[in-house]
Amino acid sequence: MLHRLTPRANENLIGIEARMQDLKSKLDIGSGGVRMIGIWGVGGGGKTTLASSVYSEISSKFEGCCHVENIRQKSMKNGLEILQEKILSCVLKQKEIEVNSVEEGRCLIHNRLRCKNVLLVLDDVDHLDHLQALAGSHNWFGEGSRIIITTRDVHLLNAQKVDVVHEIRLLNNDEAIELFYKHAPPNYKAIEDFKLLSKDVVSYAGGLPLALKVLGCFLCDKDINEWRSALARLKEIPEIDIVEKLKISYDGLKMVEKKLFLDIACFFRGQYNNEGIMAMLDACGFHPVIGIKVLVQKALITISPYGRFDMHDLVQEMAYYIVRGKHPKNPEKHSRVWKKEDVLKMCAMDATMELDMIEAIRFECNRYDPVELFPPLVANMKNLRWIDWRGDLASPFPTNFPPRELCCLKLDGISQKQLWQGYKNLPNLKILELCGLDKLIMTPDFDGLPSLERFKLTESSNLEEIHPSIGRLENLVFLSVENCDRLKMSPPITRVKKLETLTCSWCPKLFMFSDIHSGRELVSFKRKPLGLRFLHIGLKKLDLSYCNLRDEDIGCEIWDLSNLQRLNLRGNNLSRLDFSHLRIPRLKWLDISYCEGLVELSELPSSIAILIADHCSSLETIGDISKCKWIWKVLLRGENKLGSNGSEILLDSMLQGNAIENYFIHVTLEHHMISTWFMVRFFRTSIQTSIHLPDDWYNDFCGFLICVDTDMKYPIVNIIIKHDLNAQAGEQLINKALDNSIKSFTEDIETLLSIGYVSFSSLMHTTLSTTSYNAISFSIQNKYCNLLEARVVIELIPRKRKGDQLLKTKVTTDRSEFWDEDDDVRKTFRIQHDSSSSIKIVWHPYNWY
């Protein structure tokens, strides 16, 4: 058992006191019950140190205690029975306890400790079997017991149903400097060169205590030149003691997860986790939806609040170390190549060299400096999965290009008139993306690409025709043609039965000629209805933005698109849009922005959830949306002719829909569209405030409205529902300012105004069921700059049906009918945090679609 740390010993642990206090507050010692707390984070981040420090300080408060160290290693070496014996011996204070099987140990721990007040630390758990054998459930231990678990895999904590997951907090810059100086010689602090180099070391370590200790100990007896040399070496060759510690998490992955992790680390860090990247990873057979979840849970990668892939710098260094293996200077022997100098080095080699190790390659070069030898070189990469080439090539790809394993080909900026000559057999190619191919006249023949699922073509200014074989691609799911000014001929695609997404954007000539359907161009400019080409296609997304469409292109023929969910008609020459002619019963999302001649929008499908109609300067009416019970989001930015009366009707209709009881509502309007009638329903607050919830709020109110008035471009509204001892006082302050707030608010609005609504029922899958919450706080921040000016007004909304109770009424509405954005990070409303103490909702009022 670990001896208790003295205060003097604790002083050597930088930043430990604040972290211990945070963890002890979550342990809630003395409050009764049995609590399991998981400490989770990246390897070397201080999980074990924190658990050990808290254990040593509080262990005397329990009847029995045990700290089980290095469970991952010890279980592999000696089995779980030895660890079960240790727990029983320590807690019961008996030396001779024998466990003959894991199941016997489980029974002994349960039977012997269920009446004891126990403190147990389980350190470095990496398998659910460990927890099931050592701390199977809460009822194994007596009243007041506390179980602390450290792990790199948060999934284990979720599966164990721990009460709190405590994410380890890495050292800030000041703490990191202090820790580094404890291991590097103190007398160096006074020398300016050493101080500057110390900052470089701390930056490299990224707040990871392990790295700071290892590097500090290594540099402690080195002079200034040796420090410089060591730092230069670290940029190419990471410190092995750090890498091996971090690599433990990687070693525990399945092979498919290892490949996924290495691809993200080498190619996608900092990029948005979007549909294109997911499709590429899926084309490689990595099953990225579940795989990314596993990598996040194992603290190897993170997804930023705005949806970007990220990871600790040293975790990325560890990935590079794995990829380069025993040949750091030989890129031809690496599995992935992403550095320009490595590609150029390979291009200088013998063109007949076997390059079987390379699986993926990305290169970006000056398009005016084409790479001579790359095309023939790639033909030797027999196991190549994907190519992302940005820049010109000196020649087309050769006849024997590319290998049969290629599943993704992305080319950007190539000046060739054709990619390759004639027919090309690429049986496994699933993704083909061509961007900025200015001289391309026709797309390649698609008959040799039977597996193609995604084809994207953008910014090919000379392209006039898409090869007719595209109509025979049985597996095509995604087809996008954008910014092709001269494109006139497109073959029929009615036989592409699996097509779900079709984009024809900024192609103004594509729909001008009468006989496009048959592939023949006439001189006449008689227009052909769009419906013929889309009939019977199971499309879910259709983008026809900026394609010079007119009323007759859409209104003269019935579209039968029974699966269509998203329709983008932005920037077209429409004057009236009547959806009664269109059979689109599942349409959820409609964008008609920048249709400056659009006067009337009528007969919206009853299924509509999101309407975007920004900068429709001629728009006079939206028509009756009272039947659109699922609509929850409307954007009406920029000038229009709807007026305050139109906005009044719109808002009132939305507040009568299903969202008021079960979902969210979001409306953004220009200031001239807000009437005094609507604004007097609110009371005014500051930009950072809280309101008190009345005692029976969960029975009397269905949710709350928020109105934000700001000149910020990208405001973010943070909403926290919580228990606040000072909530009543906050409400009194608000009410003092109520009398003369309405007039000033309605008279000086000069900016966009967004109205949001959160229903309490929409949060029922969270911990909102607790009635201890008594306040809602609001604050506004800006993503890109300092806060300029903003105001918030709020109101609790009474339930429509008297007697409905939040905690007793089962919500029968199917929330999926509201249809939100596809990925979680792009949501207008996002539940960022959920615990017994509070729920945090992040609302992005503007420019979030």
C-alpha positions in Angstrom: 0.0 0.0 0.0 1.2 3.5 -0.9 2.5 5.6 2.0 0.7 8.9 2.6 2.4 11.8 0.9 3.6 14.5 3.2 2.8 18.1 2.3 6.5 18.5 1.4 6.3 15.6 -1.1 3.2 17.1 -2.6 5.1 20.4 -3.3 7.2 18.6 -5.9 4.1 17.8 -7.9 3.5 20.9 -10.0 -0.1 22.0 -10.2 -1.3 19.0 -8.2 -3.2 20.9 -5.5 -5.8 22.4 -7.7 -6.2 19.2 -9.6 -6.6 17.3 -6.4 -9.3 19.7 -5.1 -11.2 19.3 -8.3 -11.1 15.5 -8.1 -12.0 15.4 -4.4 -15.0 17.6 -5.1 -16.2 14.9 -7.5 -15.5 12.1 -5.0 -17.9 13.9 -2.6 -16.5 12.0 0.4 -18.9 11.8 3.3 -22.1 12.2 1.2 -22.9 8.5 1.3 -23.6 6.0 -1.5 -20.9 4.3 -3.6 -19.2 6.4 -6.2 -17.0 5.4 -9.1 -14.8 8.1 -10.6 -12.9 7.5 -13.8 -9.7 9.6 -14.6 -9.2 9.6 -18.4 -6.7 11.1 -20.8 -3.6 10.7 -22.9 -0.7 8.6 -21.8 1.8 10.5 -19.7 -0.7 13.1 -18.8 -0.6 12.6 -15.0 -3.5 10.3 -14.4 -1.6 8.0 -12.1 0.1 10.8 -10.2 -3.3 12.5 -9.5 -4.9 9.2 -8.4 -2.0 8.4 -6.1 -1.9 11.8 -4.6 -5.6 11.9 -3.7 -5.4 8.3 -2.5 -2.5 9.1 -0.1 -4.4 12.1 1.3 -7.8 10.6 1.9 -7.1 6.9 2.5 -7.2 7.3 6.3 -10.9 8.2 6.1 -11.9 4.7 5.0 -12.1 1.3 6.8 -10.0 -0.3 4.1 -8.0 0.8 1.1 -5.9 -0.5 -1.7 -4.0 1.0 -4.6 -3.6 -1.5 -7.5 -0.9 -0.2 -9.8 -0.1 -1.1 -13.4 -3.1 -3.3 -14.0 -2.5 -3.6 -17.7 1.0 -5.0 -17.3 0.4 -7.0 -14.2 -2.7 -8.7 -15.5 -0.8 -9.8 -18.6 2.1 -11.1 -16.6 0.5 -12.7 -13.6 -3.3 -12.8 -14.2 -6.2 -11.1 -12.5 -6.3 -13.5 -9.6 -3.1 -12.0 -8.1 -4.7 -8.5 -8.3 -7.9 -9.8 -6.6 -5.8 -11.3 -3.8 -4.1 -7.9 -3.3 -7.4 -6.1 -3.0 -8.7 -8.6 -0.5 -5.4 -8.6 1.5 -5.1 -4.8 1.7 -8.7 -4.0 2.6 -9.2 -6.9 5.0 -5.6 -6.5 6.4 -5.0 -10.3 6.0 -1.8 -11.6 4.5 -2.8 -15.1 3.4 -5.8 -14.9 1.0 -5.8 -17.3 -2.0 -7.8 -16.9 -5.1 -7.9 -19.9 -7.4 -10.0 -18.4 -10.3 -11.2 -15.0 -11.5 -14.8 -15.9 -10.8 -13.9 -17.0 -7.2 -12.2 -13.7 -6.8 -15.2 -11.8 -7.9 -17.4 -13.6 -5.4 -14.9 -13.0 -2.6 -14.6 -9.3 -3.2 -18.3 -8.9 -3.5 -19.1 -11.0 -0.3 -16.3 -9.7 1.9 -16.3 -6.0 1.0 -20.0 -5.2 0.4 -20.4 -4.0 4.0 -17.1 -2.1 4.2 -16.3 1.5 3.6 -13.5 1.1 1.0 -11.2 3.3 -1.0 -9.9 1.6 -4.1 -7.6 2.9 -6.9 -7.4 0.8 -10.1 -4.6 2.2 -12.1 -4.0 1.8 -15.9 -7.1 -0.3 -16.8 -7.2 -1.1 -20.5 -9.8 -3.9 -20.7 -13.4 -4.2 -19.4 -12.5 -7.6 -17.9 -10.2 -5.8 -15.4 -13.1 -3.8 -14.1 -15.5 -6.7 -14.1 -13.0 -8.8 -12.1 -11.9 -6.1 -9.6 -14.9 -3.8 -9.1 -17.8 -5.3 -11.0 -20.5 -3.0 -9.8 -21.4 -0.4 -7.1 -23.1 -3.0 -4.9 -19.8 -4.9 -4.3 -18.8 -2.2 -1.8 -20.3 -0.7 1.3 -21.9 2.7 2.0 -19.5 5.6 1.5 -17.0 3.6 -0.7 -15.1 5.4 -3.5 -13.5 3.7 -6.5 -11.0 5.6 -8.6 -10.1 4.2 -12.0 -7.4 5.5 -14.4 -7.5 4.6 -18.1 -6.7 5.8 -21.6 -10.1 4.4 -22.8 -13.2 6.3 -21.8 -15.3 3.5 -23.3 -14.4 1.3 -20.4 -15.7 3.9 -18.0 -18.9 4.3 -19.9 -19.4 0.6 -20.0 -18.7 0.4 -16.3 -21.3 3.1 -15.7 -19.0 5.2 -13.5 -20.6 8.2 -11.8 -18.2 10.8 -13.2 -15.6 10.8 -15.9 -12.8 13.2 -14.9 -10.7 14.2 -18.0 -7.1 14.9 -17.1 -6.0 18.5 -17.5 -2.5 18.9 -18.9 -0.1 21.5 -17.6 -0.5 25.1 -18.6 2.6 27.1 -19.8 3.6 28.4 -16.4 3.2 24.9 -14.7 5.2 23.3 -17.6 8.1 25.7 -17.2 8.2 25.1 -13.5 8.2 21.3 -13.9 10.9 21.4 -16.6 13.1 23.6 -14.3 12.7 21.0 -11.5 14.5 18.5 -13.8 16.8 20.8 -15.6 19.6 22.6 -13.7 18.3 25.6 -11.7 21.4 27.7 -12.5 20.5 27.7 -16.2 17.4 29.8 -15.5 19.5 33.0 -15.4 21.1 32.5 -18.8 19.0 34.1 -21.5 19.8 31.5 -24.2 18.8 28.7 -21.9 15.5 30.5 -21.1 14.7 30.8 -24.7 15.5 27.1 -25.4 13.5 26.1 -22.4 10.4 27.7 -24.0 11.0 25.6 -27.1 11.2 22.5 -25.0 8.0 23.4 -23.2 6.2 24.1 -26.5 7.4 20.8 -27.8 6.1 18.9 -24.8 2.6 20.5 -25.1 1.9 20.3 -21.4 2.5 16.6 -21.1 4.2 16.0 -17.7 6.0 12.8 -19.0 7.7 14.6 -21.8 8.8 17.5 -19.6 10.3 15.1 -17.1 12.1 13.0 -19.7 13.5 16.0 -21.6 14.4 17.8 -18.4 16.4 14.8 -17.1 18.0 14.3 -20.5 19.2 17.9 -20.8 20.2 18.5 -17.2 23.9 17.9 -17.7 24.1 19.3 -21.3 25.7 22.6 -22.4 24.0 25.2 -24.6 25.2 23.7 -27.9 24.1 20.3 -26.9 20.6 21.7 -26.0 20.4 23.2 -29.5 21.5 19.9 -31.1 19.0 17.9 -29.0 16.1 20.2 -30.0 17.0 19.9 -33.7 17.1 16.1 -33.4 13.7 16.0 -31.7 12.1 17.5 -34.8 13.2 14.5 -36.8 13.6 11.7 -34.2 11.3 11.8 -31.1 12.6 10.8 -27.7 12.0 7.0 -27.5 11.0 7.0 -23.8 8.1 9.4 -24.6 7.1 7.6 -27.8 7.0 4.1 -26.2 4.8 5.4 -23.4 2.4 7.0 -25.8 2.5 4.0 -28.2 0.8 1.8 -25.6 -2.5 3.2 -26.6 -1.7 2.5 -30.3 -0.6 -1.1 -29.6 -4.0 -1.8 -28.1 -5.9 -1.0 -31.3 -7.3 -3.4 -33.8 -5.4 -3.4 -37.1 -8.1 -1.5 -39.0 -8.1 1.1 -36.2 -4.3 1.4 -36.4 -4.5 2.2 -40.1 -7.3 4.7 -39.5 -5.3 6.5 -36.8 -2.1 6.7 -38.9 -4.1 8.1 -41.9 -5.7 10.8 -39.7 -2.3 11.7 -38.0 -0.4 11.9 -41.3 -3.0 13.5 -43.6 -6.1 14.9 -41.8 -5.1 16.6 -38.6 -6.6 20.1 -38.6 -9.1 19.2 -41.3 -12.9 19.2 -40.9 -14.4 15.8 -40.2 -16.7 16.2 -43.2 -18.5 13.9 -45.6 -15.6 13.8 -48.1 -13.0 12.7 -45.6 -15.3 10.1 -44.1 -16.1 8.8 -47.6 -12.4 8.5 -48.3 -11.7 6.6 -45.1 -14.7 4.4 -45.7 -13.5 3.6 -49.2 -10.3 2.2 -47.6 -12.4 -0.2 -45.6 -11.7 1.6 -42.3 -15.4 1.9 -41.1 -14.6 5.4 -39.8 -17.8 6.2 -37.9 -17.0 3.5 -35.3 -13.3 3.8 -35.7 -13.1 7.5 -35.0 -15.2 7.0 -31.9 -12.7 4.4 -30.6 -9.8 6.7 -31.3 -11.4 9.5 -29.4 -12.3 7.2 -26.5 -8.7 6.1 -26.3 -7.5 9.7 -26.2 -5.5 9.3 -29.4 -7.4 12.0 -31.3 -9.9 14.7 -30.5 -12.7 16.4 -32.5 -12.6 20.2 -31.9 -15.9 22.0 -31.1 -16.0 23.0 -34.7 -15.4 19.6 -36.1 -11.7 19.4 -36.9 -9.5 16.4 -36.3 -6.9 17.1 -33.7 -4.4 15.4 -31.4 -1.6 16.1 -29.1 1.6 17.1 -31.0 3.5 14.2 -29.4 0.8 11.7 -30.3 1.3 12.8 -33.9 5.0 12.5 -33.6 4.4 8.9 -32.3 2.4 8.2 -35.5 5.2 9.5 -37.7 7.6 7.4 -35.8 5.5 4.3 -36.5 5.1 5.1 -40.2 8.8 5.7 -40.7 9.8 2.6 -38.8 13.5 1.6 -39.1 14.0 3.7 -42.2 13.4 7.4 -41.3 15.5 8.6 -44.2 14.0 6.3 -46.8 10.5 7.5 -47.8 10.2 4.7 -50.4 10.0 2.3 -47.4 7.3 4.2 -45.5 3.6 3.2 -45.6 2.5 6.9 -46.0 4.2 9.8 -47.7 3.0 13.4 -47.1 6.1 15.6 -47.1 7.1 17.4 -50.4 10.8 16.7 -49.9 10.1 13.0 -49.5 8.1 12.9 -52.8 10.8 14.8 -54.6 13.4 12.4 -53.2 11.5 9.4 -54.5 11.1 11.1 -58.0 14.9 11.3 -58.2 15.2 7.6 -57.8 15.2 4.8 -60.4 11.8 4.8 -62.1 11.8 1.0 -62.0 12.2 0.7 -58.2 9.6 -1.4 -56.4 7.6 0.7 -54.0 5.3 -1.9 -52.5 5.3 -0.4 -49.0 3.5 2.8 -49.9 -0.2 2.8 -49.2 -1.1 6.5 -49.5 0.5 9.6 -50.8 -0.3 13.3 -50.7 1.7 15.9 -52.5 1.3 19.6 -53.1 3.6 21.5 -55.5 3.7 24.6 -57.6 1.5 24.0 -60.6 4.0 25.8 -62.7 6.8 23.4 -61.7 5.5 20.0 -62.8 7.0 16.9 -61.4 8.6 14.9 -64.2 8.9 11.3 -62.9 5.9 10.9 -60.6 3.4 9.3 -63.1 5.7 6.4 -64.0 6.8 6.1 -60.4 3.3 5.7 -59.1 2.8 2.7 -61.4 5.3 0.8 -59.2 3.2 1.3 -56.0 1.4 -1.9 -56.1 -0.4 -1.5 -52.8 -1.4 2.2 -53.2 -4.8 2.9 -51.7 -5.2 6.5 -52.4 -3.5 9.5 -54.0 -4.2 13.2 -53.3 -2.1 15.2 -55.8 -2.2 19.0 -55.8 -0.2 20.5 -58.6 0.7 19.9 -62.2 2.2 16.7 -63.8 4.6 16.9 -66.7 2.7 14.1 -68.5 -0.5 12.1 -68.3 -0.5 8.9 -66.3 1.0 6.0 -68.2 -0.8 3.0 -69.5 0.1 0.8 -66.6 -1.1 3.3 -64.0 -2.4 2.9 -61.4 -2.3 -0.2 -59.2 -5.5 -2.3 -58.9 -5.7 -1.6 -55.2 -6.4 2.2 -55.7 -9.7 3.2 -54.1 -9.4 7.0 -54.0 -7.9 9.4 -56.6 -7.9 13.2 -56.0 -6.2 15.5 -58.5 -6.1 19.3 -58.3 -4.5 21.7 -60.7 -3.3 19.3 -63.4 -3.0 20.9 -66.9 -3.5 17.8 -68.9 -6.3 17.6 -71.5 -7.0 14.1 -70.5 -6.1 12.0 -67.4 -5.2 8.9 -69.4 -5.8 7.6 -72.9 -8.8 5.4 -73.6 -10.2 2.8 -71.3 -8.7 2.3 -67.9 -9.5 -0.7 -65.6 -9.6 0.5 -62.0 -11.8 -2.2 -60.4 -11.5 -0.9 -56.8 -11.7 2.9 -57.4 -14.6 4.3 -55.3 -13.7 8.0 -55.2 -12.6 10.2 -58.1 -12.3 14.0 -57.4 -11.0 16.4 -60.1 -10.5 20.1 -59.2 -9.1 22.9 -61.3 -8.3 20.9 -64.4 -8.5 24.0 -66.7 -7.6 22.2 -69.9 -9.8 19.1 -69.4 -12.3 18.8 -72.3 -14.0 15.6 -71.4 -14.1 13.4 -68.4 -12.5 10.0 -68.6 -14.4 6.9 -69.7 -16.2 5.5 -66.6 -16.8 2.0 -67.9 -13.6 0.7 -66.3 -14.6 2.1 -62.9 -17.4 -0.3 -61.8 -17.0 0.4 -58.1 -17.1 4.2 -58.4 -19.3 5.6 -55.6 -18.3 9.3 -55.6 -17.4 11.5 -58.6 -16.7 15.2 -58.0 -15.7 17.7 -60.7 -15.0 21.4 -59.9 -13.5 24.4 -61.7 -12.9 22.9 -65.1 -13.5 25.9 -67.2 -13.0 24.3 -70.6 -15.0 21.1 -69.9 -18.0 20.8 -72.3 -19.1 17.2 -71.9 -19.4 14.5 -69.4 -18.7 11.0 -70.8 -22.0 9.2 -71.4 -20.7 6.1 -69.6 -21.4 7.9 -66.3 -25.0 6.8 -66.8 -24.0 3.2 -66.4 -22.3 3.4 -63.0 -24.5 1.1 -60.9 -22.8 2.0 -57.6 -22.6 5.8 -58.0 -24.0 7.4 -54.8 -22.6 10.9 -55.0 -22.2 13.1 -58.2 -21.1 16.7 -58.0 -20.3 19.0 -60.9 -19.5 22.6 -59.9 -18.1 25.8 -61.5 -17.9 24.4 -65.1 -18.9 27.4 -67.1 -18.9 25.8 -70.5 -20.5 22.5 -69.6 -23.4 22.0 -72.0 -24.0 18.2 -72.3 -24.7 15.8 -69.6 -26.0 12.3 -70.3 -29.2 11.0 -68.7 -28.7 9.6 -65.2 -32.1 8.1 -64.6 -30.6 4.6 -64.6 -28.1 5.4 -61.8 -30.4 3.8 -59.2 -28.2 4.3 -56.1 -27.6 8.0 -56.6 -28.4 9.9 -53.4 -26.6 13.2 -53.8 -26.6 15.3 -57.1 -25.0 18.7 -57.4 -25.0 20.8 -60.5 -23.9 24.2 -59.2 -22.6 27.2 -61.1 -23.1 25.5 -64.5 -25.2 28.2 -66.2 -25.3 26.5 -69.7 -26.1 23.0 -68.6 -29.9 23.5 -68.7 -30.2 25.9 -71.6 -30.5 23.5 -74.6 -33.5 21.6 -75.6 -32.1 18.2 -76.2 -29.5 17.6 -73.4 -31.3 14.5 -72.4 -30.3 12.7 -75.6 -26.8 14.2 -75.6 -27.4 16.4 -78.8 -26.9 20.1 -78.8 -29.3 22.3 -80.9 -28.8 25.8 -81.9 -32.1 26.8 -80.5 -32.5 27.8 -76.8 -35.7 26.1 -76.1 -35.5 24.9 -72.5 -36.1 21.3 -71.5 -37.9 20.7 -68.2 -35.7 19.4 -65.4 -38.1 16.7 -64.2 -37.3 14.2 -67.0 -33.7 13.8 -65.9 -34.5 13.2 -62.2 -37.6 11.1 -62.5 -37.5 7.8 -60.5 -34.1 8.7 -58.9 -33.9 8.0 -55.2 -32.2 11.3 -54.5 -31.8 12.6 -51.0 -29.8 15.8 -51.8 -30.2 17.9 -54.9 -28.2 21.1 -55.5 -29.1 23.2 -58.5 -27.7 26.5 -57.2 -26.7 29.3 -59.6 -27.7 27.4 -62.7 -29.8 30.1 -64.4 -33.0 28.2 -63.7 -36.4 29.9 -64.4 -40.0 29.3 -63.3 -40.7 27.1 -66.4 -37.7 24.8 -65.5 -39.4 23.8 -62.2 -43.1 24.5 -62.4 -44.1 23.0 -65.8 -43.6 19.4 -64.9 -44.1 17.2 -61.8 -41.0 16.0 -60.0 -41.4 12.7 -58.4 -38.6 12.6 -55.8 -40.1 10.8 -52.9 -36.9 10.5 -51.0 -35.6 14.0 -51.4 -34.6 15.7 -48.1 -32.4 18.6 -49.2 -33.0 21.0 -52.1 -30.7 23.9 -52.9 -32.1 26.4 -55.5 -29.9 29.3 -54.4 -29.1 32.1 -56.8 -31.6 31.2 -59.6 -33.8 33.4 -61.7 -37.1 32.3 -60.1 -40.1 34.6 -59.6 -42.7 32.2 -58.1 -42.0 28.9 -56.5 -45.1 26.7 -56.0 -44.3 23.3 -54.4 -47.8 21.9 -55.1 -46.4 20.7 -58.5 -43.5 18.9 -56.9 -43.9 15.5 -55.2 -41.3 15.8 -52.5 -43.1 14.6 -49.4 -39.9 14.1 -47.3 -38.2 17.5 -48.0 -36.6 18.8 -44.8 -34.2 21.5 -45.9 -34.7 24.2 -48.5 -32.3 27.0 -49.6 -33.6 29.7 -51.9 -31.2 32.4 -50.9 -30.1 35.1 -53.4 -33.1 34.4 -55.6 -33.4 38.2 -55.9 -36.4 38.0 -58.3 -38.4 35.6 -56.2 -41.7 37.3 -55.2 -43.8 34.4 -53.9 -43.0 31.1 -52.1 -46.1 29.0 -51.6 -47.3 25.5 -50.7 -44.2 24.4 -48.8 -44.2 20.7 -48.1 -45.6 19.9 -44.7 -42.4 18.0 -43.9 -40.1 21.0 -44.1 -37.9 21.6 -41.1 -35.3 24.2 -42.2 -35.9 27.2 -44.6 -33.1 29.4 -45.7 -34.2 32.5 -47.6 -31.5 35.1 -47.2 -31.2 38.1 -49.5 -34.4 37.5 -51.4 -34.9 41.2 -52.0 -38.3 40.8 -53.9 -39.9 38.3 -51.6 -43.4 39.4 -50.5 -45.0 36.3 -49.2 -44.0 32.8 -47.8 -47.6 31.6 -47.8 -49.3 29.6 -45.1 -46.9 27.5 -43.1 -49.4 26.6 -40.4 -49.5 23.0 -41.8 -45.7 22.8 -41.5 -45.7 21.4 -38.0 -42.1 20.3 -38.1 -40.5 23.6 -39.2 -38.1 24.8 -36.5 -35.4 26.9 -38.3 -35.9 29.9 -40.6 -33.2 32.3 -41.9 -34.4 35.6 -43.5 -31.2 37.7 -43.5 -30.8 40.7 -45.9 -33.5 42.8 -47.5 -36.9 41.5 -48.4 -40.5 42.7 -48.6 -42.1 40.5 -46.0 -42.3 43.3 -43.4 -43.1 43.0 -39.7 -46.6 41.6 -40.4 -45.1 38.7 -42.4 -42.5 37.9 -39.7 -45.3 38.1 -37.1 -47.3 35.4 -38.9 -44.2 33.3 -39.4 -43.1 33.4 -35.8 -46.6 32.8 -34.5 -47.1 29.8 -36.8 -43.8 28.3 -35.7 -44.7 28.7 -32.0 -47.9 26.8 -32.7 -46.0 23.8 -34.2 -44.7 20.7 -32.6 -41.3 22.2 -31.8 -42.7 24.3 -28.9 -43.3 21.2 -26.8 -40.5 18.9 -28.0 -37.7 20.6 -29.8 -35.8 23.8 -30.6 -36.7 26.8 -32.7 -34.4 29.2 -34.4 -35.2 32.3 -36.5 -32.9 35.0 -37.8 -34.4 38.2 -39.1 -33.4 41.7 -40.1 -34.3 44.4 -37.6 -37.0 46.0 -39.8 -39.0 42.7 -39.6 -39.4 42.8 -35.8 -42.7 44.3 -34.5 -43.3 45.9 -31.2 -46.1 43.4 -30.7 -43.6 40.6 -30.6 -40.9 42.4 -28.6 -43.2 43.4 -25.7 -43.5 39.7 -24.9 -39.9 39.8 -23.6 -38.0 41.4 -20.8 -34.5 42.6 -21.3 -31.3 41.3 -19.6 -27.6 41.9 -19.9 -25.3 39.9 -22.2 -24.2 37.7 -19.3 -26.9 36.9 -16.8 -29.1 34.3 -15.2 -32.8 33.9 -14.5 -34.5 32.1 -11.6 -36.7 29.1 -12.4 -39.9 29.1 -10.3 -40.5 26.1 -8.0 -42.9 24.3 -10.3 -41.1 25.2 -13.6 -41.0 21.5 -14.8 -44.8 21.3 -14.7 -45.9 24.9 -15.7 -43.5 25.7 -18.6 -42.6 23.9 -21.8 -39.4 25.8 -22.4 -37.8 29.3 -22.9 -37.4 31.8 -25.7 -34.2 33.8 -26.1 -33.7 36.8 -28.4 -30.2 38.0 -29.3 -29.4 41.4 -30.8 -25.7 41.8 -31.7 -23.4 43.3 -34.3 -21.0 40.4 -33.9 -20.5 38.3 -37.0 -20.2 34.9 -35.3 -21.7 35.1 -31.8 -22.0 32.0 -29.7 -24.6 31.8 -27.0 -23.8 29.6 -24.0 -26.9 28.4 -22.1 -26.5 26.6 -18.8 -29.3 25.1 -16.8 -28.1 24.6 -13.3 -28.5 24.8 -9.5 -27.6 28.3 -8.4 -27.8 29.6 -4.8 -27.9 33.2 -6.0 -30.5 32.7 -8.7 -33.3 34.5 -6.9 -31.1 37.6 -6.5 -30.3 37.5 -10.2 -34.0 37.6 -11.1 -34.6 40.7 -8.9 -31.8 42.6 -10.8 -33.5 41.8 -14.1 -36.9 43.0 -12.9 -35.5 46.4 -11.9 -34.6 47.1 -15.5 -37.9 45.9 -16.9 -40.0 49.0 -16.9 -38.1 51.1 -19.4 -36.3 48.4 -21.4 -38.8 47.6 -24.1 -38.9 51.0 -25.7 -35.2 51.4 -25.9 -34.7 47.9 -27.2 -37.2 48.2 -30.0 -36.1 51.7 -31.1 -32.3 51.1 -31.5 -32.1 47.7 -33.1 -29.8 48.1 -36.1 -28.5 44.6 -36.5 -29.5 41.1 -37.1 -31.8 39.6 -34.5 -32.0 35.9 -33.7 -34.7 34.2 -31.8 -34.1 30.8 -30.2 -36.2 28.5 -28.3 -35.3 25.4 -26.2 -38.0 23.0 -25.0 -37.5 21.2 -21.8 -38.8 18.0 -23.3 -36.0 18.1 -25.9 -33.5 17.7 -23.0 -35.3 14.8 -21.4 -32.6 12.3 -22.5 -30.2 14.3 -20.4 -30.1 14.7 -16.6 -32.8 17.4 -16.8 -35.2 15.1 -14.9 -33.6 16.4 -11.7 -35.7 19.1 -10.1 -32.8 20.6 -8.3 -32.1 22.9 -11.2 -33.3 26.4 -10.4 -31.6 28.8 -12.8 -30.7 29.3 -16.5 -27.6 31.4 -17.2 -26.8 33.0 -20.5 -23.5 34.4 -21.9 -22.3 35.5 -25.3 -18.9 35.0 -26.8 -17.4 35.6 -30.2 -15.5 32.9 -32.1 -13.1 35.3 -33.9 -12.8 38.6 -32.1 -13.5 40.4 -28.8 -17.1 41.1 -27.8 -18.4 44.3 -29.3 -22.1 44.8 -28.4 -24.9 42.4 -27.7 -28.2 42.1 -25.8 -30.3 39.2 -24.7 -34.0 39.0 -23.9 -35.7 35.9 -22.5 -39.0 34.5 -21.5 -40.4 31.2 -20.1 -43.2 29.8 -22.2 -46.2 28.2 -20.5 -47.4 24.8 -21.5 -50.1 24.7 -24.2 -52.0 21.9 -22.4 -52.6 22.6 -18.7 -51.7 19.8 -16.5 -48.9 18.4 -18.7 -45.9 17.5 -16.5 -42.4 17.3 -17.8 -41.4 14.4 -15.5 -44.6 12.4 -15.9 -45.7 12.9 -19.5 -44.3 10.5 -22.1 -43.2 12.4 -25.2 -44.8 10.5 -28.1 -43.6 12.9 -30.9 -41.0 11.4 -33.2 -38.2 13.9 -32.9 -36.5 12.7 -36.0 -39.3 14.4 -38.0 -37.7 17.8 -37.1 -34.5 16.8 -39.0 -31.4 18.6 -37.8 -28.0 19.1 -39.6 -26.2 15.9 -40.5 -23.2 16.1 -38.1 -23.3 17.0 -34.5 -20.7 19.8 -34.6 -22.7 21.8 -37.1 -25.9 21.8 -35.1 -27.5 25.1 -34.4 -28.2 23.9 -30.9 -25.7 21.4 -29.4 -25.7 19.9 -25.9 -22.0 20.3 -25.0 -22.1 19.2 -21.4 -24.5 17.1 -19.3 -24.1 16.2 -15.7 -26.0 16.1 -12.4 -24.8 19.6 -11.7 -25.6 21.3 -15.0 -26.5 21.1 -18.6 -24.7 23.3 -21.2 -26.3 24.1 -24.5 -24.3 26.0 -27.2 -26.4 28.0 -29.6 -24.9 29.3 -32.9 -27.4 32.0 -34.0 -25.8 33.1 -37.4 -24.0 31.6 -40.3 -24.2 28.0 -39.1 -25.5 25.9 -42.0 
